[in-house]
Every structure is written in C-alpha cells, then in structure tokens.
Amino acid sequence: MMFFDENLHLDNRKKKAVSHLCNTAWRAQTDIVD
C-alpha cells in the first residue's frame, strides 16, 4: 500500500510540473503576441 501511495504522489507531482510548464509556455506565447 505504501508503494502505491508513493507512486500516486509522484504522479501528482509530475502532473503539477507539466501543468506548470504548460502555463509558463502559454504565458510566453501570449507575451509574444502582445
């Protein structure tokens, strides 16, 4: 069970990192457009 929890935690961290990267890229694009 601990192993599963750890995997889930890692997955959440990956998702947060990916969404953060997407937000940063989106902001950079809108900055260029402006």
mmCIF file of the N, C-alpha and C atoms, coordinates in Angstrom:
data_MODEL
# 
_entry.id   MODEL 
# 
loop_
_atom_site.group_PDB 
_atom_site.id 
_atom_site.type_symbol 
_atom_site.label_atom_id 
_atom_site.label_alt_id 
_atom_site.label_comp_id 
_atom_site.label_asym_id 
_atom_site.label_entity_id 
_atom_site.label_seq_id 
_atom_site.pdbx_PDB_ins_code 
_atom_site.Cartn_x 
_atom_site.Cartn_y 
_atom_site.Cartn_z 
_atom_site.occupancy 
_atom_site.B_iso_or_equiv 
_atom_site.pdbx_formal_charge 
_atom_site.auth_seq_id 
_atom_site.auth_comp_id 
_atom_site.auth_asym_id 
_atom_site.auth_atom_id 
_atom_site.pdbx_PDB_model_num 
ATOM 1   N N  . MET A 1 1  ? 0.829 -1.202 0.000   1.00 0.00 ? 1  MET A N  1 
ATOM 2   C CA . MET A 1 1  ? 0.000 0.000  0.000   1.00 0.00 ? 1  MET A CA 1 
ATOM 3   C C  . MET A 1 1  ? 0.872 1.264  0.000   1.00 0.00 ? 1  MET A C  1 
ATOM 4   N N  . MET A 1 2  ? 1.938 1.240  0.762   1.00 0.00 ? 2  MET A N  1 
ATOM 5   C CA . MET A 1 2  ? 2.832 2.399  0.789   1.00 0.00 ? 2  MET A CA 1 
ATOM 6   C C  . MET A 1 2  ? 3.409 2.654  -0.598  1.00 0.00 ? 2  MET A C  1 
ATOM 7   N N  . PHE A 1 3  ? 3.759 1.560  -1.294  1.00 0.00 ? 3  PHE A N  1 
ATOM 8   C CA . PHE A 1 3  ? 4.325 1.681  -2.633  1.00 0.00 ? 3  PHE A CA 1 
ATOM 9   C C  . PHE A 1 3  ? 3.331 2.371  -3.569  1.00 0.00 ? 3  PHE A C  1 
ATOM 10  N N  . PHE A 1 4  ? 2.072 1.976  -3.472  1.00 0.00 ? 4  PHE A N  1 
ATOM 11  C CA . PHE A 1 4  ? 1.029 2.569  -4.312  1.00 0.00 ? 4  PHE A CA 1 
ATOM 12  C C  . PHE A 1 4  ? 0.874 4.056  -3.994  1.00 0.00 ? 4  PHE A C  1 
ATOM 13  N N  . ASP A 1 5  ? 0.855 4.378  -2.703  1.00 0.00 ? 5  ASP A N  1 
ATOM 14  C CA . ASP A 1 5  ? 0.723 5.780  -2.296  1.00 0.00 ? 5  ASP A CA 1 
ATOM 15  C C  . ASP A 1 5  ? 1.881 6.613  -2.834  1.00 0.00 ? 5  ASP A C  1 
ATOM 16  N N  . GLU A 1 6  ? 3.068 6.042  -2.777  1.00 0.00 ? 6  GLU A N  1 
ATOM 17  C CA . GLU A 1 6  ? 4.240 6.774  -3.266  1.00 0.00 ? 6  GLU A CA 1 
ATOM 18  C C  . GLU A 1 6  ? 4.126 7.034  -4.762  1.00 0.00 ? 6  GLU A C  1 
ATOM 19  N N  . ASN A 1 7  ? 3.677 6.022  -5.498  1.00 0.00 ? 7  ASN A N  1 
ATOM 20  C CA . ASN A 1 7  ? 3.520 6.188  -6.942  1.00 0.00 ? 7  ASN A CA 1 
ATOM 21  C C  . ASN A 1 7  ? 2.491 7.266  -7.250  1.00 0.00 ? 7  ASN A C  1 
ATOM 22  N N  . LEU A 1 8  ? 1.404 7.273  -6.498  1.00 0.00 ? 8  LEU A N  1 
ATOM 23  C CA . LEU A 1 8  ? 0.345 8.253  -6.707  1.00 0.00 ? 8  LEU A CA 1 
ATOM 24  C C  . LEU A 1 8  ? 0.885 9.650  -6.436  1.00 0.00 ? 8  LEU A C  1 
ATOM 25  N N  . HIS A 1 9  ? 1.673 9.772  -5.383  1.00 0.00 ? 9  HIS A N  1 
ATOM 26  C CA . HIS A 1 9  ? 2.256 11.065 -5.017  1.00 0.00 ? 9  HIS A CA 1 
ATOM 27  C C  . HIS A 1 9  ? 3.189 11.551 -6.120  1.00 0.00 ? 9  HIS A C  1 
ATOM 28  N N  . LEU A 1 10 ? 3.999 10.646 -6.646  1.00 0.00 ? 10 LEU A N  1 
ATOM 29  C CA . LEU A 1 10 ? 4.920 11.005 -7.731  1.00 0.00 ? 10 LEU A CA 1 
ATOM 30  C C  . LEU A 1 10 ? 4.128 11.448 -8.956  1.00 0.00 ? 10 LEU A C  1 
ATOM 31  N N  . ASP A 1 11 ? 3.046 10.737 -9.244  1.00 0.00 ? 11 ASP A N  1 
ATOM 32  C CA . ASP A 1 11 ? 2.222 11.065 -10.406 1.00 0.00 ? 11 ASP A CA 1 
ATOM 33  C C  . ASP A 1 11 ? 1.639 12.464 -10.256 1.00 0.00 ? 11 ASP A C  1 
ATOM 34  N N  . ASN A 1 12 ? 1.177 12.791 -9.062  1.00 0.00 ? 12 ASN A N  1 
ATOM 35  C CA . ASN A 1 12 ? 0.614 14.124 -8.824  1.00 0.00 ? 12 ASN A CA 1 
ATOM 36  C C  . ASN A 1 12 ? 1.668 15.192 -9.021  1.00 0.00 ? 12 ASN A C  1 
ATOM 37  N N  . ARG A 1 13 ? 2.885 14.909 -8.559  1.00 0.00 ? 13 ARG A N  1 
ATOM 38  C CA . ARG A 1 13 ? 3.965 15.882 -8.716  1.00 0.00 ? 13 ARG A CA 1 
ATOM 39  C C  . ARG A 1 13 ? 4.293 16.081 -10.185 1.00 0.00 ? 13 ARG A C  1 
ATOM 40  N N  . LYS A 1 14 ? 4.262 14.990 -10.945 1.00 0.00 ? 14 LYS A N  1 
ATOM 41  C CA . LYS A 1 14 ? 4.545 15.090 -12.388 1.00 0.00 ? 14 LYS A CA 1 
ATOM 42  C C  . LYS A 1 14 ? 3.470 15.941 -13.063 1.00 0.00 ? 14 LYS A C  1 
ATOM 43  N N  . LYS A 1 15 ? 2.217 15.698 -12.699 1.00 0.00 ? 15 LYS A N  1 
ATOM 44  C CA . LYS A 1 15 ? 1.113 16.454 -13.306 1.00 0.00 ? 15 LYS A CA 1 
ATOM 45  C C  . LYS A 1 15 ? 1.241 17.933 -12.990 1.00 0.00 ? 15 LYS A C  1 
ATOM 46  N N  . LYS A 1 16 ? 1.616 18.239 -11.750 1.00 0.00 ? 16 LYS A N  1 
ATOM 47  C CA . LYS A 1 16 ? 1.782 19.643 -11.364 1.00 0.00 ? 16 LYS A CA 1 
ATOM 48  C C  . LYS A 1 16 ? 2.913 20.276 -12.156 1.00 0.00 ? 16 LYS A C  1 
ATOM 49  N N  . ALA A 1 17 ? 4.004 19.527 -12.331 1.00 0.00 ? 17 ALA A N  1 
ATOM 50  C CA . ALA A 1 17 ? 5.153 20.050 -13.074 1.00 0.00 ? 17 ALA A CA 1 
ATOM 51  C C  . ALA A 1 17 ? 4.758 20.303 -14.529 1.00 0.00 ? 17 ALA A C  1 
ATOM 52  N N  . VAL A 1 18 ? 4.015 19.370 -15.107 1.00 0.00 ? 18 VAL A N  1 
ATOM 53  C CA . VAL A 1 18 ? 3.594 19.514 -16.504 1.00 0.00 ? 18 VAL A CA 1 
ATOM 54  C C  . VAL A 1 18 ? 2.660 20.709 -16.663 1.00 0.00 ? 18 VAL A C  1 
ATOM 55  N N  . SER A 1 19 ? 1.694 20.844 -15.763 1.00 0.00 ? 19 SER A N  1 
ATOM 56  C CA . SER A 1 19 ? 0.761 21.971 -15.877 1.00 0.00 ? 19 SER A CA 1 
ATOM 57  C C  . SER A 1 19 ? 1.496 23.288 -15.671 1.00 0.00 ? 19 SER A C  1 
ATOM 58  N N  . HIS A 1 20 ? 2.509 23.275 -14.808 1.00 0.00 ? 20 HIS A N  1 
ATOM 59  C CA . HIS A 1 20 ? 3.303 24.490 -14.584 1.00 0.00 ? 20 HIS A CA 1 
ATOM 60  C C  . HIS A 1 20 ? 4.050 24.862 -15.865 1.00 0.00 ? 20 HIS A C  1 
ATOM 61  N N  . LEU A 1 21 ? 4.607 23.846 -16.527 1.00 0.00 ? 21 LEU A N  1 
ATOM 62  C CA . LEU A 1 21 ? 5.325 24.089 -17.786 1.00 0.00 ? 21 LEU A CA 1 
ATOM 63  C C  . LEU A 1 21 ? 4.364 24.619 -18.842 1.00 0.00 ? 21 LEU A C  1 
ATOM 64  N N  . CYS A 1 22 ? 3.173 24.040 -18.910 1.00 0.00 ? 22 CYS A N  1 
ATOM 65  C CA . CYS A 1 22 ? 2.182 24.484 -19.895 1.00 0.00 ? 22 CYS A CA 1 
ATOM 66  C C  . CYS A 1 22 ? 1.782 25.925 -19.628 1.00 0.00 ? 22 CYS A C  1 
ATOM 67  N N  . ASN A 1 23 ? 1.569 26.260 -18.358 1.00 0.00 ? 23 ASN A N  1 
ATOM 68  C CA . ASN A 1 23 ? 1.194 27.636 -18.009 1.00 0.00 ? 23 ASN A CA 1 
ATOM 69  C C  . ASN A 1 23 ? 2.291 28.604 -18.401 1.00 0.00 ? 23 ASN A C  1 
ATOM 70  N N  . THR A 1 24 ? 3.523 28.225 -18.138 1.00 0.00 ? 24 THR A N  1 
ATOM 71  C CA . THR A 1 24 ? 4.654 29.096 -18.465 1.00 0.00 ? 24 THR A CA 1 
ATOM 72  C C  . THR A 1 24 ? 4.750 29.298 -19.976 1.00 0.00 ? 24 THR A C  1 
ATOM 73  N N  . ALA A 1 25 ? 4.603 28.211 -20.725 1.00 0.00 ? 25 ALA A N  1 
ATOM 74  C CA . ALA A 1 25 ? 4.683 28.294 -22.187 1.00 0.00 ? 25 ALA A CA 1 
ATOM 75  C C  . ALA A 1 25 ? 3.533 29.144 -22.720 1.00 0.00 ? 25 ALA A C  1 
ATOM 76  N N  . TRP A 1 26 ? 2.346 28.967 -22.155 1.00 0.00 ? 26 TRP A N  1 
ATOM 77  C CA . TRP A 1 26 ? 1.180 29.733 -22.614 1.00 0.00 ? 26 TRP A CA 1 
ATOM 78  C C  . TRP A 1 26 ? 1.397 31.217 -22.349 1.00 0.00 ? 26 TRP A C  1 
ATOM 79  N N  . ARG A 1 27 ? 1.932 31.548 -21.177 1.00 0.00 ? 27 ARG A N  1 
ATOM 80  C CA . ARG A 1 27 ? 2.193 32.949 -20.849 1.00 0.00 ? 27 ARG A CA 1 
ATOM 81  C C  . ARG A 1 27 ? 3.227 33.528 -21.802 1.00 0.00 ? 27 ARG A C  1 
ATOM 82  N N  . ALA A 1 28 ? 4.251 32.755 -22.107 1.00 0.00 ? 28 ALA A N  1 
ATOM 83  C CA . ALA A 1 28 ? 5.303 33.228 -23.010 1.00 0.00 ? 28 ALA A CA 1 
ATOM 84  C C  . ALA A 1 28 ? 4.696 33.520 -24.387 1.00 0.00 ? 28 ALA A C  1 
ATOM 85  N N  . GLN A 1 29 ? 3.812 32.653 -24.851 1.00 0.00 ? 29 GLN A N  1 
ATOM 86  C CA . GLN A 1 29 ? 3.181 32.852 -26.158 1.00 0.00 ? 29 GLN A CA 1 
ATOM 87  C C  . GLN A 1 29 ? 2.324 34.110 -26.164 1.00 0.00 ? 29 GLN A C  1 
ATOM 88  N N  . THR A 1 30 ? 1.527 34.301 -25.108 1.00 0.00 ? 30 THR A N  1 
ATOM 89  C CA . THR A 1 30 ? 0.657 35.478 -25.070 1.00 0.00 ? 30 THR A CA 1 
ATOM 90  C C  . THR A 1 30 ? 1.491 36.741 -24.954 1.00 0.00 ? 30 THR A C  1 
ATOM 91  N N  . ASP A 1 31 ? 2.620 36.666 -24.259 1.00 0.00 ? 31 ASP A N  1 
ATOM 92  C CA . ASP A 1 31 ? 3.507 37.828 -24.145 1.00 0.00 ? 31 ASP A CA 1 
ATOM 93  C C  . ASP A 1 31 ? 4.042 38.211 -25.518 1.00 0.00 ? 31 ASP A C  1 
ATOM 94  N N  . ILE A 1 32 ? 4.401 37.205 -26.311 1.00 0.00 ? 32 ILE A N  1 
ATOM 95  C CA . ILE A 1 32 ? 4.944 37.460 -27.649 1.00 0.00 ? 32 ILE A CA 1 
ATOM 96  C C  . ILE A 1 32 ? 3.855 38.082 -28.538 1.00 0.00 ? 32 ILE A C  1 
ATOM 97  N N  . VAL A 1 33 ? 2.640 37.582 -28.427 1.00 0.00 ? 33 VAL A N  1 
ATOM 98  C CA . VAL A 1 33 ? 1.530 38.095 -29.230 1.00 0.00 ? 33 VAL A CA 1 
ATOM 99  C C  . VAL A 1 33 ? 1.270 39.553 -28.884 1.00 0.00 ? 33 VAL A C  1 
ATOM 100 N N  . ASP A 1 34 ? 1.292 39.874 -27.600 1.00 0.00 ? 34 ASP A N  1 
ATOM 101 C CA . ASP A 1 34 ? 1.076 41.261 -27.177 1.00 0.00 ? 34 ASP A CA 1 
ATOM 102 C C  . ASP A 1 34 ? 2.253 42.102 -27.637 1.00 0.00 ? 34 ASP A C  1 
# 
